[in-house]
Amino acid sequence: MRRCLEGLEPQRRAGLVLAYTHGLSHGEIAARLAVPLGTAKSWIRRAFMTLRECMG
């Protein structure tokens, strides 16, 4: 899993980690990363899909 997480773009990885390990909402993640809400949602979704593909 670590290898797969390290393969993600840093901002997408940060969003995913904030969502799943810290339990933050999309809005809280967007505020913390200083990006629009839609951007945060997209990053998290794409990161999750990439992570799932990497892990098989």
PyMOL Python script that loads the backbone (N, CA, C, O; Angstrom):
from pymol import cmd

cmd.read_pdbstr("""\
ATOM      1  N   MET A   1       0.820  -1.177   0.000  1.00  0.00           N
ATOM      2  CA  MET A   1       0.000   0.000   0.000  1.00  0.00           C
ATOM      3  C   MET A   1       0.873   1.253   0.000  1.00  0.00           C
ATOM      4  O   MET A   1       0.570   2.231  -0.683  1.00  0.00           O
ATOM      5  N   ARG A   2       1.943   1.213   0.762  1.00  0.00           N
ATOM      6  CA  ARG A   2       2.840   2.379   0.818  1.00  0.00           C
ATOM      7  C   ARG A   2       3.368   2.731  -0.568  1.00  0.00           C
ATOM      8  O   ARG A   2       3.408   3.903  -0.943  1.00  0.00           O
ATOM      9  N   ARG A   3       3.771   1.716  -1.327  1.00  0.00           N
ATOM     10  CA  ARG A   3       4.294   1.948  -2.675  1.00  0.00           C
ATOM     11  C   ARG A   3       3.241   2.616  -3.544  1.00  0.00           C
ATOM     12  O   ARG A   3       3.547   3.531  -4.309  1.00  0.00           O
ATOM     13  N   CYS A   4       2.011   2.163  -3.426  1.00  0.00           N
ATOM     14  CA  CYS A   4       0.922   2.728  -4.216  1.00  0.00           C
ATOM     15  C   CYS A   4       0.624   4.161  -3.797  1.00  0.00           C
ATOM     16  O   CYS A   4       0.403   5.020  -4.651  1.00  0.00           O
ATOM     17  N   LEU A   5       0.614   4.428  -2.505  1.00  0.00           N
ATOM     18  CA  LEU A   5       0.383   5.791  -2.025  1.00  0.00           C
ATOM     19  C   LEU A   5       1.488   6.732  -2.475  1.00  0.00           C
ATOM     20  O   LEU A   5       1.225   7.872  -2.858  1.00  0.00           O
ATOM     21  N   GLU A   6       2.720   6.255  -2.428  1.00  0.00           N
ATOM     22  CA  GLU A   6       3.846   7.089  -2.849  1.00  0.00           C
ATOM     23  C   GLU A   6       3.795   7.394  -4.340  1.00  0.00           C
ATOM     24  O   GLU A   6       4.388   8.376  -4.787  1.00  0.00           O
ATOM     25  N   GLY A   7       3.098   6.572  -5.116  1.00  0.00           N
ATOM     26  CA  GLY A   7       2.975   6.799  -6.548  1.00  0.00           C
ATOM     27  C   GLY A   7       1.957   7.861  -6.910  1.00  0.00           C
ATOM     28  O   GLY A   7       1.906   8.300  -8.059  1.00  0.00           O
ATOM     29  N   LEU A   8       1.142   8.284  -5.948  1.00  0.00           N
ATOM     30  CA  LEU A   8       0.134   9.309  -6.210  1.00  0.00           C
ATOM     31  C   LEU A   8       0.771  10.696  -6.217  1.00  0.00           C
ATOM     32  O   LEU A   8       1.811  10.918  -5.596  1.00  0.00           O
ATOM     33  N   GLU A   9       0.135  11.620  -6.926  1.00  0.00           N
ATOM     34  CA  GLU A   9       0.576  13.009  -6.885  1.00  0.00           C
ATOM     35  C   GLU A   9       0.411  13.512  -5.448  1.00  0.00           C
ATOM     36  O   GLU A   9      -0.557  13.147  -4.782  1.00  0.00           O
ATOM     37  N   PRO A  10       1.335  14.337  -4.961  1.00  0.00           N
ATOM     38  CA  PRO A  10       1.314  14.764  -3.558  1.00  0.00           C
ATOM     39  C   PRO A  10      -0.013  15.367  -3.078  1.00  0.00           C
ATOM     40  O   PRO A  10      -0.471  15.044  -1.982  1.00  0.00           O
ATOM     41  N   GLN A  11      -0.626  16.228  -3.876  1.00  0.00           N
ATOM     42  CA  GLN A  11      -1.879  16.846  -3.434  1.00  0.00           C
ATOM     43  C   GLN A  11      -3.013  15.830  -3.389  1.00  0.00           C
ATOM     44  O   GLN A  11      -3.842  15.872  -2.480  1.00  0.00           O
ATOM     45  N   ARG A  12      -3.060  14.937  -4.336  1.00  0.00           N
ATOM     46  CA  ARG A  12      -4.098  13.900  -4.332  1.00  0.00           C
ATOM     47  C   ARG A  12      -3.899  12.947  -3.162  1.00  0.00           C
ATOM     48  O   ARG A  12      -4.858  12.542  -2.504  1.00  0.00           O
ATOM     49  N   ARG A  13      -2.642  12.595  -2.912  1.00  0.00           N
ATOM     50  CA  ARG A  13      -2.343  11.722  -1.770  1.00  0.00           C
ATOM     51  C   ARG A  13      -2.759  12.411  -0.466  1.00  0.00           C
ATOM     52  O   ARG A  13      -3.345  11.776   0.411  1.00  0.00           O
ATOM     53  N   ALA A  14      -2.462  13.698  -0.340  1.00  0.00           N
ATOM     54  CA  ALA A  14      -2.831  14.440   0.874  1.00  0.00           C
ATOM     55  C   ALA A  14      -4.344  14.435   1.069  1.00  0.00           C
ATOM     56  O   ALA A  14      -4.822  14.230   2.184  1.00  0.00           O
ATOM     57  N   GLY A  15      -5.093  14.655   0.009  1.00  0.00           N
ATOM     58  CA  GLY A  15      -6.551  14.640   0.108  1.00  0.00           C
ATOM     59  C   GLY A  15      -7.075  13.292   0.535  1.00  0.00           C
ATOM     60  O   GLY A  15      -7.963  13.205   1.382  1.00  0.00           O
ATOM     61  N   LEU A  16      -6.537  12.250  -0.039  1.00  0.00           N
ATOM     62  CA  LEU A  16      -6.970  10.889   0.299  1.00  0.00           C
ATOM     63  C   LEU A  16      -6.646  10.557   1.751  1.00  0.00           C
ATOM     64  O   LEU A  16      -7.476   9.984   2.456  1.00  0.00           O
ATOM     65  N   VAL A  17      -5.465  10.907   2.195  1.00  0.00           N
ATOM     66  CA  VAL A  17      -5.060  10.637   3.568  1.00  0.00           C
ATOM     67  C   VAL A  17      -5.943  11.421   4.545  1.00  0.00           C
ATOM     68  O   VAL A  17      -6.378  10.880   5.562  1.00  0.00           O
ATOM     69  N   LEU A  18      -6.204  12.681   4.239  1.00  0.00           N
ATOM     70  CA  LEU A  18      -7.059  13.483   5.119  1.00  0.00           C
ATOM     71  C   LEU A  18      -8.462  12.890   5.211  1.00  0.00           C
ATOM     72  O   LEU A  18      -9.079  12.902   6.276  1.00  0.00           O
ATOM     73  N   ALA A  19      -8.955  12.379   4.104  1.00  0.00           N
ATOM     74  CA  ALA A  19     -10.306  11.813   4.089  1.00  0.00           C
ATOM     75  C   ALA A  19     -10.388  10.500   4.862  1.00  0.00           C
ATOM     76  O   ALA A  19     -11.294  10.311   5.673  1.00  0.00           O
ATOM     77  N   TYR A  20      -9.455   9.605   4.615  1.00  0.00           N
ATOM     78  CA  TYR A  20      -9.591   8.258   5.162  1.00  0.00           C
ATOM     79  C   TYR A  20      -8.900   8.032   6.501  1.00  0.00           C
ATOM     80  O   TYR A  20      -9.320   7.157   7.258  1.00  0.00           O
ATOM     81  N   THR A  21      -7.867   8.784   6.814  1.00  0.00           N
ATOM     82  CA  THR A  21      -7.221   8.573   8.110  1.00  0.00           C
ATOM     83  C   THR A  21      -7.650   9.600   9.149  1.00  0.00           C
ATOM     84  O   THR A  21      -7.645   9.317  10.346  1.00  0.00           O
ATOM     85  N   HIS A  22      -8.020  10.790   8.692  1.00  0.00           N
ATOM     86  CA  HIS A  22      -8.431  11.844   9.623  1.00  0.00           C
ATOM     87  C   HIS A  22      -9.938  12.058   9.620  1.00  0.00           C
ATOM     88  O   HIS A  22     -10.465  12.780  10.467  1.00  0.00           O
ATOM     89  N   GLY A  23     -10.633  11.438   8.675  1.00  0.00           N
ATOM     90  CA  GLY A  23     -12.085  11.513   8.636  1.00  0.00           C
ATOM     91  C   GLY A  23     -12.642  12.887   8.279  1.00  0.00           C
ATOM     92  O   GLY A  23     -13.766  13.215   8.658  1.00  0.00           O
ATOM     93  N   LEU A  24     -11.868  13.692   7.556  1.00  0.00           N
ATOM     94  CA  LEU A  24     -12.335  15.025   7.181  1.00  0.00           C
ATOM     95  C   LEU A  24     -13.326  14.942   6.025  1.00  0.00           C
ATOM     96  O   LEU A  24     -13.252  14.038   5.192  1.00  0.00           O
ATOM     97  N   SER A  25     -14.242  15.884   5.985  1.00  0.00           N
ATOM     98  CA  SER A  25     -15.206  15.962   4.883  1.00  0.00           C
ATOM     99  C   SER A  25     -14.528  16.599   3.674  1.00  0.00           C
ATOM    100  O   SER A  25     -13.437  17.161   3.781  1.00  0.00           O
ATOM    101  N   HIS A  26     -15.186  16.503   2.529  1.00  0.00           N
ATOM    102  CA  HIS A  26     -14.649  17.132   1.322  1.00  0.00           C
ATOM    103  C   HIS A  26     -14.446  18.633   1.538  1.00  0.00           C
ATOM    104  O   HIS A  26     -13.433  19.194   1.119  1.00  0.00           O
ATOM    105  N   GLY A  27     -15.401  19.269   2.185  1.00  0.00           N
ATOM    106  CA  GLY A  27     -15.301  20.710   2.439  1.00  0.00           C
ATOM    107  C   GLY A  27     -14.119  21.054   3.337  1.00  0.00           C
ATOM    108  O   GLY A  27     -13.419  22.038   3.100  1.00  0.00           O
ATOM    109  N   GLU A  28     -13.899  20.246   4.361  1.00  0.00           N
ATOM    110  CA  GLU A  28     -12.767  20.476   5.264  1.00  0.00           C
ATOM    111  C   GLU A  28     -11.440  20.261   4.540  1.00  0.00           C
ATOM    112  O   GLU A  28     -10.478  20.998   4.761  1.00  0.00           O
ATOM    113  N   ILE A  29     -11.394  19.262   3.686  1.00  0.00           N
ATOM    114  CA  ILE A  29     -10.178  18.995   2.913  1.00  0.00           C
ATOM    115  C   ILE A  29      -9.906  20.135   1.952  1.00  0.00           C
ATOM    116  O   ILE A  29      -8.766  20.582   1.826  1.00  0.00           O
ATOM    117  N   ALA A  30     -10.940  20.613   1.270  1.00  0.00           N
ATOM    118  CA  ALA A  30     -10.780  21.729   0.336  1.00  0.00           C
ATOM    119  C   ALA A  30     -10.231  22.955   1.065  1.00  0.00           C
ATOM    120  O   ALA A  30      -9.340  23.636   0.558  1.00  0.00           O
ATOM    121  N   ALA A  31     -10.762  23.231   2.247  1.00  0.00           N
ATOM    122  CA  ALA A  31     -10.289  24.381   3.016  1.00  0.00           C
ATOM    123  C   ALA A  31      -8.833  24.193   3.444  1.00  0.00           C
ATOM    124  O   ALA A  31      -8.026  25.118   3.345  1.00  0.00           O
ATOM    125  N   ARG A  32      -8.508  23.008   3.913  1.00  0.00           N
ATOM    126  CA  ARG A  32      -7.151  22.748   4.390  1.00  0.00           C
ATOM    127  C   ARG A  32      -6.130  22.813   3.255  1.00  0.00           C
ATOM    128  O   ARG A  32      -5.009  23.283   3.453  1.00  0.00           O
ATOM    129  N   LEU A  33      -6.517  22.338   2.059  1.00  0.00           N
ATOM    130  CA  LEU A  33      -5.596  22.343   0.916  1.00  0.00           C
ATOM    131  C   LEU A  33      -5.698  23.627   0.086  1.00  0.00           C
ATOM    132  O   LEU A  33      -4.949  23.814  -0.874  1.00  0.00           O
ATOM    133  N   ALA A  34      -6.629  24.506   0.463  1.00  0.00           N
ATOM    134  CA  ALA A  34      -6.843  25.796  -0.213  1.00  0.00           C
ATOM    135  C   ALA A  34      -7.160  25.611  -1.695  1.00  0.00           C
ATOM    136  O   ALA A  34      -6.564  26.254  -2.560  1.00  0.00           O
ATOM    137  N   VAL A  35      -8.105  24.722  -1.964  1.00  0.00           N
ATOM    138  CA  VAL A  35      -8.562  24.480  -3.333  1.00  0.00           C
ATOM    139  C   VAL A  35     -10.087  24.505  -3.344  1.00  0.00           C
ATOM    140  O   VAL A  35     -10.713  24.342  -2.296  1.00  0.00           O
ATOM    141  N   PRO A  36     -10.697  24.708  -4.523  1.00  0.00           N
ATOM    142  CA  PRO A  36     -12.158  24.655  -4.598  1.00  0.00           C
ATOM    143  C   PRO A  36     -12.686  23.265  -4.213  1.00  0.00           C
ATOM    144  O   PRO A  36     -11.988  22.261  -4.354  1.00  0.00           O
ATOM    145  N   LEU A  37     -13.918  23.231  -3.731  1.00  0.00           N
ATOM    146  CA  LEU A  37     -14.532  21.982  -3.295  1.00  0.00           C
ATOM    147  C   LEU A  37     -14.534  20.933  -4.405  1.00  0.00           C
ATOM    148  O   LEU A  37     -14.191  19.778  -4.156  1.00  0.00           O
ATOM    149  N   GLY A  38     -14.909  21.311  -5.606  1.00  0.00           N
ATOM    150  CA  GLY A  38     -14.944  20.368  -6.725  1.00  0.00           C
ATOM    151  C   GLY A  38     -13.576  19.766  -7.017  1.00  0.00           C
ATOM    152  O   GLY A  38     -13.468  18.589  -7.360  1.00  0.00           O
ATOM    153  N   THR A  39     -12.544  20.570  -6.880  1.00  0.00           N
ATOM    154  CA  THR A  39     -11.180  20.087  -7.098  1.00  0.00           C
ATOM    155  C   THR A  39     -10.818  19.035  -6.054  1.00  0.00           C
ATOM    156  O   THR A  39     -10.272  17.983  -6.387  1.00  0.00           O
ATOM    157  N   ALA A  40     -11.122  19.322  -4.801  1.00  0.00           N
ATOM    158  CA  ALA A  40     -10.823  18.365  -3.734  1.00  0.00           C
ATOM    159  C   ALA A  40     -11.561  17.053  -3.967  1.00  0.00           C
ATOM    160  O   ALA A  40     -10.983  15.977  -3.813  1.00  0.00           O
ATOM    161  N   LYS A  41     -12.837  17.139  -4.337  1.00  0.00           N
ATOM    162  CA  LYS A  41     -13.610  15.925  -4.601  1.00  0.00           C
ATOM    163  C   LYS A  41     -12.992  15.115  -5.733  1.00  0.00           C
ATOM    164  O   LYS A  41     -12.876  13.894  -5.636  1.00  0.00           O
ATOM    165  N   SER A  42     -12.597  15.790  -6.799  1.00  0.00           N
ATOM    166  CA  SER A  42     -11.999  15.108  -7.948  1.00  0.00           C
ATOM    167  C   SER A  42     -10.683  14.448  -7.575  1.00  0.00           C
ATOM    168  O   SER A  42     -10.425  13.305  -7.954  1.00  0.00           O
ATOM    169  N   TRP A  43      -9.854  15.166  -6.835  1.00  0.00           N
ATOM    170  CA  TRP A  43      -8.564  14.605  -6.419  1.00  0.00           C
ATOM    171  C   TRP A  43      -8.752  13.343  -5.603  1.00  0.00           C
ATOM    172  O   TRP A  43      -8.065  12.346  -5.827  1.00  0.00           O
ATOM    173  N   ILE A  44      -9.673  13.378  -4.661  1.00  0.00           N
ATOM    174  CA  ILE A  44      -9.899  12.221  -3.792  1.00  0.00           C
ATOM    175  C   ILE A  44     -10.414  11.041  -4.604  1.00  0.00           C
ATOM    176  O   ILE A  44      -9.942   9.916  -4.443  1.00  0.00           O
ATOM    177  N   ARG A  45     -11.372  11.298  -5.468  1.00  0.00           N
ATOM    178  CA  ARG A  45     -11.941  10.221  -6.291  1.00  0.00           C
ATOM    179  C   ARG A  45     -10.891   9.602  -7.194  1.00  0.00           C
ATOM    180  O   ARG A  45     -10.777   8.379  -7.270  1.00  0.00           O
ATOM    181  N   ARG A  46     -10.120  10.443  -7.882  1.00  0.00           N
ATOM    182  CA  ARG A  46      -9.088   9.925  -8.786  1.00  0.00           C
ATOM    183  C   ARG A  46      -7.992   9.193  -8.025  1.00  0.00           C
ATOM    184  O   ARG A  46      -7.502   8.158  -8.476  1.00  0.00           O
ATOM    185  N   ALA A  47      -7.611   9.728  -6.877  1.00  0.00           N
ATOM    186  CA  ALA A  47      -6.585   9.070  -6.065  1.00  0.00           C
ATOM    187  C   ALA A  47      -7.065   7.699  -5.613  1.00  0.00           C
ATOM    188  O   ALA A  47      -6.305   6.731  -5.656  1.00  0.00           O
ATOM    189  N   PHE A  48      -8.321   7.608  -5.180  1.00  0.00           N
ATOM    190  CA  PHE A  48      -8.870   6.324  -4.753  1.00  0.00           C
ATOM    191  C   PHE A  48      -8.878   5.327  -5.909  1.00  0.00           C
ATOM    192  O   PHE A  48      -8.520   4.163  -5.729  1.00  0.00           O
ATOM    193  N   MET A  49      -9.281   5.776  -7.084  1.00  0.00           N
ATOM    194  CA  MET A  49      -9.317   4.884  -8.253  1.00  0.00           C
ATOM    195  C   MET A  49      -7.913   4.413  -8.612  1.00  0.00           C
ATOM    196  O   MET A  49      -7.716   3.236  -8.914  1.00  0.00           O
ATOM    197  N   THR A  50      -6.937   5.314  -8.583  1.00  0.00           N
ATOM    198  CA  THR A  50      -5.556   4.959  -8.886  1.00  0.00           C
ATOM    199  C   THR A  50      -5.008   3.989  -7.848  1.00  0.00           C
ATOM    200  O   THR A  50      -4.316   3.030  -8.193  1.00  0.00           O
ATOM    201  N   LEU A  51      -5.311   4.233  -6.592  1.00  0.00           N
ATOM    202  CA  LEU A  51      -4.876   3.348  -5.513  1.00  0.00           C
ATOM    203  C   LEU A  51      -5.466   1.962  -5.668  1.00  0.00           C
ATOM    204  O   LEU A  51      -4.771   0.961  -5.490  1.00  0.00           O
ATOM    205  N   ARG A  52      -6.733   1.901  -5.996  1.00  0.00           N
ATOM    206  CA  ARG A  52      -7.409   0.611  -6.180  1.00  0.00           C
ATOM    207  C   ARG A  52      -6.782  -0.159  -7.342  1.00  0.00           C
ATOM    208  O   ARG A  52      -6.580  -1.370  -7.243  1.00  0.00           O
ATOM    209  N   GLU A  53      -6.475   0.529  -8.439  1.00  0.00           N
ATOM    210  CA  GLU A  53      -5.849  -0.138  -9.584  1.00  0.00           C
ATOM    211  C   GLU A  53      -4.458  -0.659  -9.218  1.00  0.00           C
ATOM    212  O   GLU A  53      -4.082  -1.770  -9.591  1.00  0.00           O
ATOM    213  N   CYS A  54      -3.714   0.150  -8.494  1.00  0.00           N
ATOM    214  CA  CYS A  54      -2.346  -0.225  -8.116  1.00  0.00           C
ATOM    215  C   CYS A  54      -2.344  -1.465  -7.222  1.00  0.00           C
ATOM    216  O   CYS A  54      -1.483  -2.335  -7.356  1.00  0.00           O
ATOM    217  N   MET A  55      -3.292  -1.535  -6.332  1.00  0.00           N
ATOM    218  CA  MET A  55      -3.327  -2.640  -5.379  1.00  0.00           C
ATOM    219  C   MET A  55      -3.960  -3.911  -5.963  1.00  0.00           C
ATOM    220  O   MET A  55      -3.899  -4.984  -5.363  1.00  0.00           O
ATOM    221  N   GLY A  56      -4.555  -3.766  -7.125  1.00  0.00           N
ATOM    222  CA  GLY A  56      -5.106  -4.919  -7.824  1.00  0.00           C
ATOM    223  C   GLY A  56      -6.416  -5.300  -7.318  1.00  0.00           C
ATOM    224  O   GLY A  56      -7.013  -6.258  -7.809  1.00  0.00           O
TER     225      GLY A  56
END
""", "prot")
cmd.dss("prot")
cmd.show_as("cartoon", "prot")
cmd.util.cbc("prot")
cmd.orient("prot")
